[in-house]
Amino acid sequence: MSSSNEYRLSTTPEPYESAPTPPDLTAEEYKALTAERATEEERYDEVVGKHEVWKAMKAKEAWVEALWLKEAARAAKLEVLKQQELEKEKEQLRLEAEEKERLQLEAEEWQQKLDLEKKEQEEAVAKKEQEEATAKKKQNDLDRERERRDEENEDLLAAASVPPSGEDGDSELDPADPKTAAIAELKRKRKIAEGKKKMGSVESQKCKVRSTSLVESGEEGGNASAGPSVPKRLKTEPEPMAQDKVFTGSGRCGKCRTDKAVCFIRGGVHTCQRCRIKKARCTFNKGGEDSSAVESPSILELLQDISSRLTCLEDKVDAIAGRVEDLVDDYDVDNKVKYPEDFVPKSVKAEFEASRMELQKTSDIYCEVLREVAKHRLDRDMALIKAEGLTSLSLELLLGVDDLYEILNKSFWIGTVSTAGLRKKMLARNKFLRARRDFYNTHGRAESVGIPDLDAMIKMPMPTEDLEEEAEKERRQQVTAKMRANKHEKGEEVESEVEVYEDLEQVLVQDEVEKDVEMVGPSGADAA
């Protein structure tokens, strides 16, 4: 048993070592010790084998348990996927059923609508046929009545033995004679029938006609005929409606140049009654004045009304815009807003949009009315302005308009979006108005607008512009920006605006001293 087999214990990594052999042993003692050690080694090998079997069994159990858990997770996942598929199928079936129901409802509504339209058409056709039948029956009754009367008249003529040529007969017959009485009765009935025919023909006309040229028929033997004169030529013209304004005068139509035209206005559009051309400028020179001068008060009243409406709408839009801005400013992050559209109430947005649309429409109306007034009242002024070169001034202002009338148009300023752009344009407008005023003060022959109300309405209050102050501010800003840029390039720390302005005062004082020296130099040379 001198083999050097080494074993490892299950609880320690140290190899197996046999106990040392004690010295001074006899042969029997040594043999017994060797047998005991062999027995112990066999027992140790047996224990190690059992331990290996136990470890293999535990590893197999762990593998089986892991495999079972994996299969269970896979089965659970498959079950979840199966449930999801079932839910999707149910949702798809529900959507298909709803879509089918919706299509069926739409088809039913469409069929009901078609049936209703068909029924209405049938009722309209039946009503029309009934009216036609009634009218036809009435006409037949009238025809039968007329035939009956004609037969009665013929019977009366036959009874009276009067020739049917329509002559008056013997006027010297005795009134007491029955023949004379029958003739008189016949004439009376004929006159009544003719009057009814004329009344029916007048009522059946679609529009009234008025004769403008009637040619009287000639008289035979110097005696006028008993009936009314029959015109050889008849001109018909449409009569003005009751709500239309009729203007008559000795002027001429601007389109057909007709003398003594009778024109009327329908819906604010000048329309000549003879040439039937809309928007024809019909002028009647009464005392050398244009007819538009008569309409100026009404235009000014309309202008004032629109101006007041504009002011109210501007205030309303400003109030609503301020309300929306307050909502935005007061918004707290902790507020539970589920949807973005719930942030601003729909009523506020609807009111804001309606006010904006009404403001836009009203400003368009204001533009049209103001432009018409300006055309009548500013033609002479604009001609002088263009002649004296103020057109170039308006082009230098970079207003982006080709028509000088637009400079005096309030809607031109309403359409501006930004406040800075609005102020820039209005300052440019004030500059143009100052140049225009100076032009009128210089040239005494020029006449101004002459409508104080119009001037008050088109002039919007603006702060006065101090050119020296603006130039000083601009120069300060340029110097400040230059100093800060130089310090930034040198890598120095840029001071605050207060410190920069303290340094800027010294620079500006030095610039003023240099300017004074430059101004004193030439004047001293001139004095010498």
C-alpha positions, 0 to 999 in steps of 0.5 A: 500500500505504498501507492501515492494516491491523493484524495480530496475531501468534499469540504476542503480542497486539501489532498488526502494524506495518510498518517505518519507511521510510528517508529519501532513497530513490530511486524504484526503491528505494522501489518495491522496498521496497514490493514486498518489504513487500507480499510479507511481508504476503501471507506473514503473512496466509497464516501467520495463516490456517494458524494459524486452521485449526490452532486450529479443528482442535484445538478440534474434536478436543478437542470430539470427545474430550470427547464420546467421554469423555462417551459412555464414562462414560454407557455405563459407568454404564448397564452398572453399572445393568444389572448392579445390575438383574441382581443385584436380579433374581437376589436376588429370584429367590433370595428367591422360591425360598427362600420357596417352599421354606419354604412347601413345607417348612411344608406338608409338616410340617403334612401330616405333623403332620395324618397323625400326628394322624390316625394317632394318632386311628385308633390310639386309635379302634382301641384303644378298639374293641378294648377295647370288643370285649374287654370285650364278649367278657368280659361275654358269657363271664361271661353264658354262664358265669352261664347255664351255672351257672343251668342246672346249678343248675336241674338240681340242683334238678330232680334234688333235687325242691326247689321253686324258691321259694327256701325253706329246705325241711325242715331235719330231713332226713337229712344222708346223704340225697343230696337234702340234699347237693344242696341244701347244694351249691346254697346254697354255689354261690349264696353264692359267685355273690352274693359275686362279684357284690357284688365286681364292683359295688364295683370298678365304682364311680368313687368310694367312698361312705360311709353316714352314716345307716343305718336298721335293718330291723325284726325279726319275732317278736323274731328278727333276719333272717339277712342284713344289714339293708337301709337305707331311706335312704342318704346318700353323701359323698365320702371324703377323699383320702389326702394330705388333712388331716382335721379333726373337731370339735364346731364348725360350718362357716362356710358351711352351719353343719353340726354335727360337720362333717368337713372336709378341706384339698385344696391349701391350700383349706378345703373343706366336705365337705357344702356343697362350697363352696370357701374356706369358713372352717370353724372348730372352737372347741376350748377357745375357740381358732380352728383357725388358731392350730394352723396358725400354726407352719406359717405361720411356718415358711413365712414364715421360709423365704420370708424367707431365699429373699428375702434370697438372691434380693436378694443375687443380683440385687444381684450381677448388677446390679453385674456389669452396672454393672461391664461398663458402667463398664469399656466402652472406646470403642476396643472393637470391638462390632459389635452393641449386643446383644453389649455385655452377654452374653445369659447375664447378661441371662437370669440377671438377668431370671430372678432378677428374675422369681423375686424378684417371684414370691417377694415376692408369696408373701411378701405373701400369707403375711404378710397372712394372719398379720397378719389373725390377729394384728394385728386387735386392734392395728389396731382400737386404732390406728384408734380412737386416730387413728393412721390419720390419721398414716399418711395424712399420711405420703403412702405411697399405701396405704389398708390399714395392713397394707401398711405392715408388708409387706416387698414394699411396699418391694421394689417401689420403684425409686429409692434415694431413694424407698426411703429416704423410704418406709422412714423414713416406715415407721420413723416410723409404727412409732415412733408405734405403739410409743409408743402401746403404751407409753402404753396398757398395755391394748393387746397387741402382736403377740407374734411375735418372729420376725415382728417381726424379719423385717418390720423392715429395718435403717435408719440412725437419723434425727436430726431436729435434724441433718436440720433443720440440713442443710436450713436450711444448704442453703436459706441457701446457695441463697439467697446464690448466687441473690442473687449471681447476680442482682447479676451477681457471681461465684458462689464455690465451695461451700467459700467459700460455706460460709465465708460461711455460717458467719457468717450462721448465727452471726448467726441463732443470736445473734438467736434467743438474743436473742429467747429472752432477751427474754420470759424477762427480762420474766417475771422482772421 
